[in-house]
Amino acid sequence: MGNVDALMATDPLKQHIRQTLWEAFIKKLRRKPITYLTFYAPTIMDVKHLARSGYIKFEDSVYKGVVGITKDEKHGYPLAISEGKGRLELFKIGEAHALIDAKEKDFLDKFPFDVINLDYCNYIFGQNNNPFVSNNLKDISLIINQQRRTQCDEFILFLTTRTDRTKAQVGSREKIGFADNFLGDLKDRINLNIQNNSTFRSKYHKLFAGESVANIASSKYNEFVNIGIVKLLSMELASQDYGIVDCTATWLIRDEVKPQRDLLHMALHVKDGNVTKVGARELSSFGRYYYLERGAEKILERLQDGGVTSVTEKKDKKKLEELLGHYIKELREDTFEIRVPESLPE
């Protein structure tokens, strides 16, 4: 098991997010059990926690309605079963967009999902993706498309991405974090909303006192990235006639390691039809229609009211270990047992 996988099995900060962010948003669906798509880690701590909370049904040694995807062939079923009490209902090796493009029937037949957890360990659009669209964004787009294809009217979307501006050498240039064109695109998307959406504009100016997007991208980088990615998601959702009902985020800051890693955990409550179709406003766009998404302003509200939170290793780890350590140990030990008879028949 890799270092990241081992950390997921013991980390109190991640468990805090499972309980206070993920579970809190799943409750908004008001249903049990749920169907669940997860970018699986072999420790399946999220699956085991949601099963204990009654959101995932465990029956006949199967976590019902759970589909796990991994790119790592070493994360196979034997490891998953050894870490859990049984198996996921479906386990796929590959990337979501590739599985959808290949029309993998067993995977497509599992749509729609009540909860989709895209827990990336790295940047959703890193330096190596420039100028191409990243596979991670392809995952997001095609998964949302499948939700629409199967007539899903409400779901929860979790997205986790690394955001820190850690220096990395790319060719002869020193680069940091996200690809430059991706950050530029986020600026354009936020500016577009400021220009065309009066609700977004008023909430943006209230939060940032009229400061330009270029300035907040520099001076308030974390807030900028959070707003920009929510805006990106809202536009992708709008293309399939979905809108954001609510959203928030929690930062997990790994500041006991060098380089520091900042992980943004976003949660979105998505519903059908919360979108306005807009016709042409100028000759160049005549004959085209655009979707004016609703909901991106929700993240501005959460930033304003303190709903976007953070946990750090240096400040919060010890306290959360004391609070959650026993429960994490119980989850970690909640594994498949091979019963050995006390005596063998003669």
C-alpha positions in Angstrom: 0.0 0.0 0.0 1.3 3.4 -1.0 2.1 6.3 1.4 -1.1 8.2 0.3 -3.3 5.1 0.8 -1.8 4.5 4.3 -2.4 8.2 5.2 -6.0 7.9 4.1 -6.5 5.1 6.6 -5.2 7.0 9.6 -5.5 10.7 8.9 -7.9 12.6 11.3 -8.1 15.6 9.0 -9.5 13.6 6.1 -11.9 11.8 8.4 -13.1 15.2 9.7 -13.9 16.2 6.0 -15.7 12.9 5.5 -18.0 13.6 8.4 -18.4 17.4 8.4 -18.4 18.1 4.6 -19.2 14.9 2.7 -21.8 13.4 5.0 -23.4 16.8 5.7 -24.0 17.2 2.0 -25.2 13.7 1.4 -27.9 14.3 4.1 -29.4 16.9 1.7 -30.6 14.1 -0.5 -32.9 12.8 2.3 -32.5 9.2 1.2 -30.9 6.0 2.3 -29.3 4.0 0.9 -27.5 5.9 -1.8 -25.6 4.9 -5.0 -22.0 6.0 -4.9 -19.3 6.5 -7.5 -15.9 7.0 -5.9 -12.3 7.3 -7.2 -11.3 4.5 -5.0 -8.4 4.1 -2.6 -7.9 0.5 -1.3 -8.5 1.5 2.3 -12.1 2.5 1.3 -12.4 4.5 4.4 -15.1 6.7 2.8 -17.2 3.6 1.8 -16.8 2.1 5.3 -17.8 5.3 7.0 -20.9 5.8 4.8 -21.9 2.2 5.4 -21.6 2.7 9.2 -23.7 5.8 8.8 -26.4 3.9 7.0 -25.9 5.6 3.6 -24.4 2.5 1.9 -26.1 -0.8 2.2 -23.8 -3.7 3.1 -25.3 -7.1 2.2 -23.9 -10.5 1.3 -20.4 -9.2 1.7 -21.1 -6.5 -0.9 -21.2 -2.7 -0.6 -24.3 -2.3 -2.6 -24.6 0.5 -5.2 -20.9 1.4 -4.9 -18.7 1.7 -8.0 -15.0 2.3 -7.5 -12.5 3.4 -10.2 -8.7 3.3 -9.9 -5.9 3.9 -12.4 -3.5 1.7 -10.4 -3.7 -1.9 -11.3 -2.1 -2.8 -7.9 -5.2 -1.5 -6.2 -7.1 -4.7 -7.2 -10.0 -6.5 -5.6 -7.9 -8.7 -3.3 -6.5 -5.5 -1.7 -9.9 -3.9 -1.5 -11.5 -6.9 0.1 -8.7 -7.3 2.6 -9.2 -3.6 3.7 -13.0 -3.8 3.8 -15.5 -6.4 4.9 -16.3 -7.4 1.3 -16.3 -6.1 -2.2 -17.6 -3.1 -4.0 -20.6 -3.8 -6.3 -18.4 -2.9 -9.3 -14.7 -2.2 -9.6 -13.1 -0.7 -12.7 -9.4 -0.1 -13.6 -8.9 2.9 -15.8 -10.1 6.5 -16.1 -13.7 7.5 -16.0 -13.7 9.3 -19.4 -12.0 6.4 -21.1 -14.5 3.9 -19.6 -17.3 6.0 -20.8 -15.8 6.5 -24.3 -15.2 2.8 -24.6 -18.9 2.3 -23.7 -18.1 -0.2 -20.9 -21.6 -1.5 -20.4 -21.3 -2.7 -16.8 -20.1 0.8 -15.8 -22.7 2.7 -17.9 -25.5 0.6 -16.6 -24.7 1.8 -13.0 -25.7 5.4 -13.8 -27.1 7.6 -12.4 -25.4 8.0 -9.1 -26.8 9.8 -6.0 -23.3 10.8 -5.0 -20.2 11.2 -7.1 -16.8 11.6 -5.3 -14.0 12.7 -7.6 -11.2 12.8 -5.1 -8.1 13.6 -7.2 -4.7 13.5 -5.5 -3.2 16.1 -7.7 -4.1 19.2 -9.8 -7.2 18.8 -11.9 -5.3 20.7 -14.6 -1.6 20.7 -14.1 1.3 22.1 -16.1 1.7 18.9 -18.2 -1.9 19.5 -19.6 -1.0 22.8 -21.2 -2.5 23.5 -23.8 -4.7 20.4 -23.9 -7.9 19.7 -21.9 -6.9 17.5 -18.9 -8.3 14.0 -18.6 -9.6 15.0 -15.2 -11.8 17.7 -16.8 -12.9 15.1 -19.4 -13.9 12.8 -16.5 -16.1 15.6 -15.0 -17.7 16.5 -18.3 -18.6 12.9 -19.3 -19.8 11.9 -15.9 -22.2 14.9 -15.8 -23.3 13.9 -19.3 -24.1 10.4 -18.2 -26.1 11.7 -15.2 -28.2 13.6 -17.8 -28.5 10.7 -20.2 -30.0 8.6 -17.4 -32.4 11.3 -16.4 -31.0 12.1 -12.9 -32.7 15.0 -11.4 -30.6 15.5 -8.2 -27.2 14.5 -7.0 -24.2 15.5 -4.8 -20.8 16.1 -6.5 -17.6 16.1 -4.5 -14.4 17.4 -6.2 -11.0 17.4 -4.6 -7.9 19.0 -6.2 -4.5 20.1 -5.2 -4.1 23.9 -5.4 -0.8 24.9 -3.9 1.8 26.8 -6.0 4.7 24.4 -5.4 7.6 25.0 -7.7 8.3 22.4 -10.4 10.7 22.4 -13.3 9.1 22.1 -16.7 11.7 22.1 -19.5 13.8 25.2 -19.1 11.1 27.1 -17.1 10.1 27.0 -13.5 6.4 26.4 -13.2 4.0 26.3 -10.2 0.8 24.4 -9.7 -2.0 24.7 -12.2 -1.3 25.3 -15.9 -1.1 29.0 -16.7 -3.8 28.8 -19.3 -6.1 27.1 -16.8 -5.7 29.9 -14.3 -6.3 32.4 -17.1 -9.4 30.6 -18.0 -10.7 30.8 -14.5 -10.1 34.6 -14.5 -12.1 34.9 -17.7 -15.0 32.8 -16.3 -15.3 34.9 -13.2 -15.1 38.1 -15.2 -17.9 36.8 -17.5 -20.1 36.3 -14.5 -19.4 39.7 -13.1 -20.4 41.2 -16.4 -23.5 39.2 -17.1 -24.9 38.0 -13.8 -26.2 40.8 -11.5 -26.6 38.5 -8.5 -23.0 37.2 -8.9 -21.7 40.7 -9.4 -23.3 42.2 -6.3 -22.1 39.3 -4.1 -18.6 39.5 -5.6 -18.3 43.2 -4.9 -19.6 42.8 -1.4 -17.0 40.1 -0.7 -14.0 41.8 -2.4 -15.0 45.5 -2.2 -14.8 45.8 -6.0 -11.2 44.5 -6.2 -10.4 43.2 -9.7 -10.2 39.5 -10.5 -6.6 39.9 -11.5 -5.8 41.3 -8.1 -7.6 38.6 -6.1 -5.9 35.9 -8.2 -2.6 37.3 -6.8 -3.5 38.5 -3.3 -6.3 36.1 -2.4 -5.3 33.0 -4.4 -7.2 30.4 -2.5 -10.5 32.3 -2.7 -9.8 32.9 -6.4 -9.2 29.2 -7.2 -12.3 28.2 -5.2 -14.6 30.6 -7.0 -13.1 29.9 -10.4 -13.5 26.1 -10.2 -17.0 26.4 -8.9 -17.7 28.7 -11.9 -16.2 26.2 -14.2 -18.3 23.4 -12.8 -21.5 25.5 -12.9 -21.0 26.1 -16.6 -20.4 22.4 -17.3 -23.5 21.5 -15.3 -25.5 24.2 -17.1 -24.7 22.6 -20.4 -26.7 19.6 -19.2 -29.5 21.7 -17.7 -28.2 21.3 -14.1 -27.8 24.1 -11.5 -26.1 24.4 -8.2 -28.5 24.6 -5.2 -25.8 24.9 -2.6 -22.0 24.5 -2.4 -19.2 24.9 0.0 -15.6 23.8 0.6 -13.0 22.7 3.1 -9.2 23.2 2.7 -6.9 20.5 4.0 -3.5 22.0 4.5 -0.6 19.5 4.8 1.9 21.9 6.4 4.0 19.3 8.3 5.6 18.3 5.0 7.8 20.1 2.5 6.7 21.2 0.1 3.3 22.1 1.7 0.3 20.6 -0.1 -3.0 22.4 -0.2 -6.0 20.3 -1.0 -9.4 21.9 -1.8 -12.4 19.7 -1.0 -15.6 21.1 -2.7 -19.1 19.9 -2.2 -22.0 20.7 -4.6 -25.7 20.0 -4.3 -26.9 19.8 -7.9 -30.5 19.8 -9.2 -32.2 19.5 -12.6 -33.4 22.6 -14.5 -32.0 25.5 -12.5 -30.7 27.1 -15.7 -31.9 29.9 -18.0 -31.4 29.6 -21.8 -30.2 32.9 -23.3 -30.6 33.9 -27.0 -28.4 36.2 -29.1 -27.5 39.6 -27.9 -25.3 40.6 -30.9 -25.0 39.5 -34.5 -22.0 37.2 -34.0 -24.0 35.0 -31.6 -27.2 35.0 -33.7 -28.6 31.5 -34.0 -26.7 30.3 -31.0 -28.0 29.7 -27.5 -26.1 30.0 -24.2 -26.9 28.7 -20.8 -26.8 31.2 -18.0 -26.0 29.0 -15.1 -27.3 29.7 -11.6 -25.5 28.7 -8.4 -21.9 29.9 -8.8 -22.8 32.8 -6.5 -23.4 30.3 -3.7 -19.6 29.9 -3.1 -19.4 33.7 -2.7 -22.1 33.5 0.0 -20.2 30.7 1.8 -17.0 32.7 1.7 -18.8 35.7 3.1 -20.5 33.9 6.0 -17.5 31.7 7.0 -18.9 28.5 5.5 -15.7 27.7 3.7 -13.3 26.3 6.3 -9.9 24.9 6.6 -8.0 22.3 8.7 -4.2 22.2 9.0 -1.8 19.6 10.3 0.0 21.9 12.6 -3.1 23.5 14.1 -5.7 20.8 14.1 -4.2 17.4 13.8 -3.6 16.7 17.5 -7.1 17.9 18.5 -8.8 15.8 15.7 -6.7 12.7 16.6 -8.1 13.0 20.2 -11.6 13.4 18.9 -11.7 10.9 16.0 -8.7 8.5 16.7 -10.8 5.8 18.3 -13.4 5.8 15.5 -10.8 5.8 12.8 -9.2 2.8 14.4 -12.6 1.0 14.5 -13.1 1.8 10.8 -9.5 0.7 9.9 -10.1 -2.7 11.7 -13.5 -3.2 10.2 -12.2 -5.8 7.7 -13.0 -9.1 6.2 -12.5 -11.9 8.7 -11.5 -15.4 7.7 -12.9 -17.7 10.4 -10.7 -20.7 11.3 -12.6 -23.6 13.1 -11.3 -24.4 16.5 -10.8 -28.0 15.5 -10.7 -29.8 12.2 -12.9 -32.8 11.5 -11.2 -36.1 11.7 
